[in-house]
Amino acid sequence: MSSLLHSRRVCLISSLRRNVRDCAFTSSSSVSRIVNLGFLVSRRRTVCSVSQVKSENLEKQTQCLESFTVSYLVDSCGLSLESAKSNSRFVKLVSSKKPDSVLALFKDHGFTTDQITSVIKSFPRVLSLSPEDVISPKLMFFNSIGFSTFDTAKMISSCPKMLSYSLTKRLIPCYDSLKSILVEEENVVKCLKRGYRCFSFKITHCVSPRVSILRELGVPDKSIKWLVQASPFTFFSLERRFNELLNRVCSYGFDPKKAGFVHAMVAFDCTSESTMERKLKLFQRFGWSKEDFVAAIMRFPNCAMVSDEKILYTMEYLVNNIGLQARDIVARPVVLGLSMEKRIKPRNQVISLLLSKGLVKKEDINYFTILKLKSSEFMDKFVLKHQNEMPQLLQTLTSM
């Protein structure tokens, strides 16, 4: 019995000793881990502090750049403070050396202060372009193809982004493509003056196919040249839009061999089908049929571009005040494009005064012919001829 108790006591003591050793080992490991973690936390704080300092420095540098850029845009370029802050997002100026050179180059090439401000406001990144390698060669190119310094300044201020286009890959190929159609250099310049943004189109790949399509329809080269020069945006519109435009013009019955075909292309390009339907309803108020409307459009395609208000105003005056028949206007729709205040009303007043005094006979008056006369011809035939009898005619003609 005593032996058994002794054995149990020994086992208990051994167990207690093991537990103590385990606890000591565990405590030692925990302490070690805590020390290690403390080192990592300390290191992480150090790294975070360095990163924070770098971030703060970068932020300060950015603020300095923005502050300098805004000041330069206001003081040297004439932008308002609000506009300068907005445009500073697109350009960051480190110093005034390059932008000063850009501004000086523009002034040397005849740009006015307002034009320079307009260029910077529309395309602030121009201040970061190289004046010698990027801007100057393009200004020289425009001068070489026939643009005066005045024309170049006007064009650049209207579309300054073209200064970022490649001279060899965009500007020169565009010019060559237009010259292949228009032939004469002066015609190319006229075209570009009418449509500065031709340079923004990648037109080189579509010139030949467009010319081929029009020629296959029977459009003469003379009409193609007119279309390109008068409305380059119509000729160089997207392929789908161009094809839809051709289909619309053909559906109205225009003859490709006549000049009216390309005139209709320009007019229809500015007028949607829904707008055409609306204009038809306007003319139907005066008794026109759809056939009358189509006939008028074929005779005067620009009729489609006359505003609704102008159509109503002119038709009501011609019918109610002058006494013309609405259906007669179908054959001479060009009168719808004449100015009411500068031509139609003053001439009608003069003719009315002459009729009231018996100086002209009603049966000799053809209003369509009278409205078509040049100003000098009308003056000689109806004003100066009767100046002695009615000196007020000149005042009547010019007072409206």
C-alpha positions in Angstrom: 0.0 0.0 0.0 2.7 2.5 0.9 4.6 1.5 -2.2 1.6 2.3 -4.4 1.2 5.7 -2.8 4.9 6.5 -3.3 4.6 5.6 -7.0 1.6 7.9 -7.5 3.4 10.8 -5.7 6.4 10.4 -8.0 4.2 10.5 -11.2 2.4 13.6 -10.0 5.6 15.4 -9.3 7.0 14.5 -12.7 3.9 15.7 -14.4 4.0 19.0 -12.5 7.7 19.5 -13.6 6.8 18.9 -17.3 4.0 21.5 -17.1 6.3 24.0 -15.5 8.9 23.5 -18.3 6.2 23.8 -21.0 4.9 27.0 -19.5 8.4 28.4 -19.4 9.0 27.5 -23.0 5.7 29.0 -24.1 6.3 32.2 -22.2 9.7 32.5 -23.7 8.3 31.9 -27.2 5.6 34.5 -26.6 8.0 37.0 -25.4 10.2 36.4 -28.4 7.2 36.7 -30.8 6.1 39.9 -29.1 9.7 41.3 -29.4 9.7 40.3 -33.1 6.3 41.8 -33.7 7.3 45.0 -32.0 10.3 45.2 -34.4 8.0 44.7 -37.4 5.5 47.3 -36.2 8.4 49.8 -35.6 9.7 49.0 -39.1 6.3 49.4 -40.7 5.9 52.8 -39.0 9.2 53.9 -40.4 8.3 52.8 -44.0 4.9 54.5 -43.7 6.6 57.7 -42.5 9.0 57.6 -45.5 6.1 57.0 -48.0 4.0 59.7 -46.4 6.9 62.2 -46.7 7.4 61.2 -50.4 3.7 61.5 -51.1 3.6 64.9 -49.4 6.6 66.1 -51.4 5.1 64.9 -54.6 1.8 66.6 -53.8 3.7 69.9 -53.0 5.6 69.6 -56.3 2.3 69.1 -58.2 0.8 72.0 -56.5 3.8 74.2 -57.4 3.5 73.1 -61.0 -0.2 73.8 -61.1 0.3 77.1 -59.5 3.0 78.1 -62.0 0.9 76.9 -64.9 -2.2 78.7 -63.8 -0.2 81.9 -63.3 1.4 81.6 -66.7 -1.9 81.0 -68.5 -3.4 84.1 -66.8 -0.4 86.5 -67.0 1.1 85.5 -70.4 -1.7 84.0 -72.4 -4.7 86.1 -71.3 -6.9 83.4 -69.9 -9.3 84.1 -67.1 -8.4 82.6 -63.7 -11.3 80.1 -64.0 -10.3 79.1 -67.5 -6.6 78.8 -66.5 -7.5 76.5 -63.6 -9.6 74.3 -65.9 -7.0 74.1 -68.7 -4.1 73.5 -66.3 -5.3 69.9 -66.2 -4.1 69.4 -69.7 -0.6 70.9 -69.5 2.0 71.2 -66.8 4.6 73.9 -67.3 8.0 73.5 -65.5 9.4 76.8 -66.7 8.5 79.6 -69.1 11.2 79.0 -71.6 9.4 76.7 -74.1 5.9 78.4 -73.8 7.6 81.8 -74.2 9.1 80.6 -77.5 5.7 79.3 -78.7 4.0 82.6 -78.0 6.8 84.5 -79.7 6.5 82.2 -82.8 2.8 82.9 -83.0 3.4 86.7 -82.8 6.1 86.5 -85.5 3.6 84.8 -87.8 0.9 87.5 -87.5 -1.3 86.0 -84.7 -3.2 88.7 -82.8 -3.4 88.6 -79.0 -7.0 87.4 -79.1 -6.1 84.6 -81.6 -3.2 83.5 -79.4 -5.5 83.4 -76.4 -8.1 81.4 -78.4 -5.5 78.9 -79.4 -4.2 78.4 -75.9 -7.7 78.1 -74.5 -8.8 75.5 -77.0 -5.6 73.6 -77.1 -3.4 74.4 -74.0 -1.0 71.5 -74.8 0.4 73.5 -77.7 2.6 75.3 -75.1 4.4 72.0 -74.6 5.1 71.4 -78.3 8.5 72.2 -79.7 8.3 75.5 -81.6 11.2 74.6 -83.9 10.5 71.0 -84.6 6.7 70.8 -84.5 4.9 74.1 -84.9 7.2 76.1 -87.2 7.4 73.5 -90.0 3.6 73.4 -90.2 3.2 77.1 -90.3 5.8 77.2 -93.1 3.8 74.4 -94.9 0.6 76.4 -94.8 2.4 79.4 -96.2 3.9 77.3 -99.0 0.6 76.1 -100.3 -0.9 79.6 -100.6 -2.2 80.6 -97.2 -1.4 84.1 -96.2 -0.2 84.8 -92.6 -3.7 86.2 -92.0 -5.4 83.0 -93.3 -3.0 80.8 -91.4 -3.6 82.6 -88.1 -7.4 82.5 -88.7 -7.3 78.8 -89.5 -5.1 77.8 -86.6 -7.1 79.9 -84.1 -10.3 78.1 -85.3 -8.8 74.6 -85.2 -5.6 74.7 -83.2 -5.4 71.0 -82.7 -4.2 70.6 -86.3 -0.8 71.7 -85.0 -0.5 68.3 -83.3 -1.1 66.4 -86.5 1.8 64.8 -88.3 3.0 66.9 -91.2 4.1 63.9 -93.3 1.4 61.5 -92.3 -1.7 63.7 -92.2 -1.3 67.3 -93.4 0.6 66.8 -96.6 -1.3 63.7 -97.7 -4.6 65.5 -97.1 -3.5 68.4 -99.3 -2.3 66.0 -102.0 -5.6 64.2 -102.0 -7.6 67.4 -102.4 -5.2 68.6 -105.2 -5.8 65.3 -107.1 -9.4 66.3 -107.5 -9.3 70.1 -107.5 -6.1 70.4 -109.5 -5.4 74.1 -109.1 -3.7 75.1 -105.9 -6.0 78.1 -105.4 -9.0 75.8 -105.4 -7.4 73.6 -102.7 -6.8 76.7 -100.6 -10.5 77.8 -101.1 -11.6 74.3 -100.1 -9.5 74.3 -96.9 -10.6 77.8 -96.0 -14.2 76.6 -96.2 -13.5 73.5 -94.3 -10.5 73.8 -92.0 -11.3 70.4 -90.3 -10.5 68.6 -93.5 -7.1 68.1 -92.0 -8.7 66.3 -89.1 -10.1 63.7 -91.5 -8.2 60.7 -92.7 -9.4 61.4 -96.2 -6.6 59.8 -98.3 -8.2 56.3 -98.3 -11.7 57.5 -99.4 -11.0 60.0 -102.2 -10.6 57.4 -105.0 -13.6 55.3 -104.0 -15.9 58.4 -103.7 -14.8 59.8 -107.1 -15.4 56.3 -108.7 -18.9 56.0 -107.2 -19.9 59.5 -108.4 -18.5 58.9 -111.9 -20.3 55.5 -112.2 -23.6 57.4 -111.5 -22.8 59.8 -114.3 -21.7 62.8 -112.2 -19.4 65.0 -114.3 -15.9 65.8 -113.0 -16.9 69.5 -113.0 -19.7 68.7 -110.5 -17.4 66.5 -108.4 -15.0 69.4 -108.1 -17.8 71.8 -107.1 -19.0 69.4 -104.4 -15.5 69.0 -102.9 -14.8 72.7 -103.0 -18.2 73.9 -101.8 -18.9 71.3 -99.2 -15.9 69.1 -98.3 -17.7 67.8 -95.2 -20.4 66.3 -97.5 -17.9 64.6 -99.8 -15.8 63.3 -96.9 -18.6 62.2 -94.6 -18.7 58.7 -93.2 -19.2 56.0 -95.8 -22.6 54.9 -94.5 -23.9 58.5 -94.4 -22.5 59.2 -97.9 -24.2 56.2 -99.4 -27.5 57.1 -97.6 -27.2 60.6 -99.0 -26.8 59.3 -102.5 -29.8 57.1 -102.2 -32.0 60.0 -100.9 -31.0 62.3 -103.7 -31.6 59.6 -106.3 -35.0 58.8 -104.8 -36.1 62.4 -105.5 -35.3 61.9 -109.2 -32.3 64.2 -109.5 -30.3 63.7 -112.7 -26.6 62.9 -111.8 -25.5 64.5 -115.1 -26.9 67.9 -114.0 -25.5 70.4 -111.4 -28.6 70.1 -109.3 -27.6 66.6 -108.2 -24.6 67.8 -106.2 -26.5 70.9 -105.0 -29.1 68.5 -103.7 -26.4 66.4 -101.9 -25.3 69.5 -100.0 -28.8 70.5 -99.1 -29.9 67.1 -98.1 -26.8 66.6 -96.0 -28.0 69.4 -93.9 -31.7 68.3 -93.8 -33.0 65.0 -92.3 -35.9 63.1 -93.9 -38.1 64.1 -91.0 -37.4 67.7 -91.6 -38.3 67.3 -95.3 -41.6 65.8 -94.3 -42.3 68.8 -92.0 -41.5 71.2 -94.8 -43.8 69.3 -97.2 -46.7 69.9 -94.7 -45.9 73.6 -94.6 -46.2 73.9 -98.4 -49.3 71.8 -98.4 -51.0 74.6 -96.4 -50.7 76.7 -99.6 -52.1 73.9 -101.8 -48.9 72.3 -102.9 -48.9 68.5 -103.6 -46.0 66.2 -102.9 -45.2 66.3 -106.6 -45.1 70.1 -106.4 -42.7 70.0 -103.4 -40.4 67.5 -105.2 -40.4 69.6 -108.3 -39.5 72.8 -106.3 -36.7 70.9 -104.5 -35.3 69.8 -107.9 -35.3 73.3 -109.2 -33.9 74.9 -106.1 -32.3 72.2 -103.7 -31.5 74.9 -101.1 -35.2 75.3 -100.6 -34.7 72.4 -98.2 -32.5 74.5 -96.0 -34.8 77.5 -95.7 -36.2 77.7 -92.2 -39.8 77.0 -91.5 -40.4 80.5 -90.3 -38.9 82.0 -93.5 -41.0 79.7 -95.7 -44.3 80.7 -94.0 -43.4 84.4 -93.9 -42.3 84.6 -97.6 -45.2 82.4 -98.9 -47.8 84.4 -97.0 -46.4 87.8 -98.3 -46.0 86.6 -101.9 -49.6 85.2 -102.0 -51.5 87.7 -99.7 -49.6 91.0 -100.3 -48.3 90.7 -103.8 -51.0 88.5 -105.1 -49.0 85.6 -106.7 -50.5 82.2 -107.1 -48.9 79.6 -104.7 -48.6 77.0 -107.5 -46.7 79.5 -109.6 -43.9 79.6 -107.0 -43.3 75.9 -107.7 -41.7 76.8 -111.0 -39.6 79.6 -109.4 -38.8 78.5 -105.8 -35.6 80.5 -105.8 -37.7 83.4 -104.5 -38.0 81.6 -101.2 -34.3 82.1 -100.6 -34.4 85.9 -101.2 -34.3 88.3 -98.3 -37.7 89.7 -97.4 -36.4 92.9 -95.8 -33.7 93.7 -98.3 -35.3 92.7 -101.6 -38.8 91.4 -101.7 -40.6 94.0 -99.6 -38.7 97.2 -100.8 -39.1 96.2 -104.5 -42.8 95.5 -104.0 -43.2 98.9 -102.3 -41.6 100.7 -105.2 -43.7 98.8 -107.8 -46.9 99.6 -105.8 -46.1 103.3 -105.8 -45.4 103.3 -109.6 -48.7 101.4 -110.2 -50.6 104.0 -108.0 -49.3 106.8 -110.2 -49.8 105.0 -113.5 -46.1 105.1 -114.3 -46.1 101.3 -115.0 -48.9 99.0 -116.2 -49.9 95.9 -114.2 -49.9 93.7 -117.2 -46.2 94.7 -117.8 -45.2 93.6 -114.4 -43.7 90.1 -113.8 -42.8 89.9 -110.1 -40.6 86.9 -110.5 -38.5 88.8 -113.1 -38.5 91.9 -110.9 -37.2 90.0 -107.9 -34.6 88.3 -110.0 -33.1 91.5 -111.3 -29.7 92.7 -110.0 -29.8 95.7 -107.7 -28.3 98.0 -110.3 -30.7 96.8 -113.0 -33.8 97.4 -110.7 -32.4 100.8 -109.7 -32.0 101.9 -113.4 -35.3 100.5 -114.6 -37.7 101.4 -111.8 -36.2 104.1 -109.6 -33.8 106.4 -111.5 -36.0 106.3 -114.6 -38.9 107.9 -112.6 -36.8 110.0 -110.2 -38.3 113.3 -111.4 -41.9 112.3 -111.1 -41.4 110.4 -107.8 -38.3 111.4 -105.9 -39.4 109.4 -102.8 -38.7 106.1 -104.7 -35.1 106.0 -103.7 -35.9 106.5 -100.0 -38.6 103.8 -100.3 -36.1 101.3 -101.7 -33.3 102.0 -99.2 -35.2 102.7 -96.0 -36.3 99.1 -95.3 
